[in-house]
């Protein structure tokens, strides 16, 4: 009988690396949200994890890449929410509502909060194309769902671009005022906000 090898397999090594990289990003995003990007150093992030800054460089090239990765995670969460909503049965309004609720929830979670709180101005010029592409994809997904709901009559005809800006703008703000230690659950806040906002989309007689 062959004894178990004491050495990690390539898959185990990759899983361990991914877990450590994720830990760095989660520590960083919480500091960015609490202190601000410019007031946070990689030394601060490393100290919170009990490691050296040099160790961080094994997983991420620099502070700008850390920020871009944090923001990218938040934007991908929104894209995933849009994809999930599009697979929902029901009419266009139902799918739009499901997306908007998750949109609000993401913006009250660590990585979504970072997208809003940090802002595009903190990104390096090299990071901007990737950021802008993901933002366009999210905006396109929202506009498509609004248009589909108009087309099937489940919401009133509205200016799609203006409606998208209004809905996204309102649902971005919880990233700034929501208190994770507050009494209301994230899900309750999201449902209440979306119910208020979508009331203005009711079909008119």
N, C-alpha and C positions, 0 to 999 in steps of 0.2 A: 504494500500500500504506500503510495507516494505521500510524503508529508507536505503540509501546507507551506508555501513559500513565505518567508518573513518579509519579502520585498513587495512593495505595492505594484500593482499592474498599471499600465498606462492609463486605463480608464479611471482607476482610483486616484492616480496623481492629478488627472484633469479635473475630477470632481472636487478634490481637495483645493486645487487652485481656484476653481470657480467659487467655492464657498468662501475662501479668504478674500477674493476680489469683491464678492457681494458684501462681506462684512465691512470692508473699507468704504464702499459706496454708501452703505446704510449709515455708517458713522458720520461720513462727510455730509450727506444730505441733511441730517438732523442738525448739524452745526451750521450749515449754510442757512437753514430756515430760522434758527434761533439767533445767530449772531450776524448773519449777512455773509455773502461770499468774500468780500474784501477784508472783513475782520476775522476771517478764519484762515489759518495756515495749515499746511500739511503736517507740520509739527504738532499742532493741536489735535488733528485727526489721529495721528500715530499715537500720541500720548493717551488718548481715550481708549485705544485698543491695546495698550501695553506693548507696542512695537516701536521700531525706529522708522524715521521717514524713509530711510534707504529701503526698508522692506516694502513700503508702498510702491516704490519704483519698480518692483518686480511685477506688479500687476497693472499699473497705470503710469503713463509717461510723465505727467505733470499735473498741476492743479487745474489747468484749463481742460485737460481730458477728463479729469474727475467730474467737473461741472457738466461737460457735454454728455457724459455717460448718465449722470443723474437726470438731466433734463430729457435725454432720449428715452430713458425708462418711463418717465411720466407721460411723454407723448405717445409712446407705444401702448401704454395702458389705455389711453383714450381711443387709439385706433382699434385695439382689441374690443373695447366696449362698443364701438360703432359696428364692427363685424358681427358681434354677438347679437346686437339689436336687429341687424338686417336679417338674421336667421329666424327671428321671432315670427310666429304665426300672428294673424290678425291684420288690422288695417294700418295705414301709414301713421296715423296718430299714435297708435299703441307702440309701434317701433320707435318713433321719434321720442316719445315719453320715456321709454326704457333707456334709450341712449342718454337723454338729458339727465336722468336721475343718476346714472353711473358717472356721467361727466362731472356732476357736482361732487359725488363721493370721491372720485380720484383727486379732485382739487383740494380735498380736505385730508388727503393722505400724504405721506412724506415726499414722494417723488413728484406727484402732481403739484403739491404746494410749492416745491422748488421751481417749477416751470414759471409760476406766476410771481413768486416773491423775488426771485433773482433777476429776472428780466433779461431781455435780449442784449442789453448794453454791456452785460458782464461777459458775454461770450467773445472769444477771440475771432478775428476775421476768418480764420481757417474753419471755425466751427459753424459759422452762419449759414452756409449753403445746406448743410444737413438739417439744421434747425428749421430753416424756412421751408424746405421740402416737406418735412413732417407736418408742419403747421398747415401747409396748403392741403395736404391729404385729409387732415381732420376737418378743415373748413369745407372741403368738397363733400366729405361724407355727410356733414350736417346739412348742407344746402340740398344735397340729393334727397335726404329723408324728408326735409320740409317740402320739397317739390312733389315727392311721391304722395305725401299726405294731402297736399292740395289737389293733386290729380284724382285721387280716389274719393275726394269730398269729405274726408274726415276732419280737415281743418279748413278754415276760411281762406280764400285767395289773399295772399299777402305778398309784399315785396320780399322775395326770398333772401336776397343779400342783406337787407336791413334786418329782417327777422333773425337771420343767423348771427349777425353782429350783436343784436340785442340779447338774445338768449345766451350766447357764449360770454358776453360781457358781464351779465348778471351772475352767471354761474362760476365765473372766475373769482369773484370777490370773496367767497368763503375761504379761499386760500389765505386771505389776509386777516379776516376777523374771527374765524372759527377757533374755538379753544378746545383742544383735544381732551382737556380735563373737565369740560363743561357737562351739564346734566343731560342734554339732548343727544341721542345717538346720531351718528353721521347719516344713517339711512333715513331717520325721521326728518332731519333738516333738508336732505335732498328731495324727498317726496313733497314736503310742504312748499319749498321754493318752486319746484317744477309745476305743482298744481296752480300756484299763483300766476306763474308766467304763462302757462298754456291756456289759462282762462281767456286770455285775449285772442286765442286762435280758434275759439268756438265758431262753427259754421253759423252764418247769419241768415235769418229767414228772408 
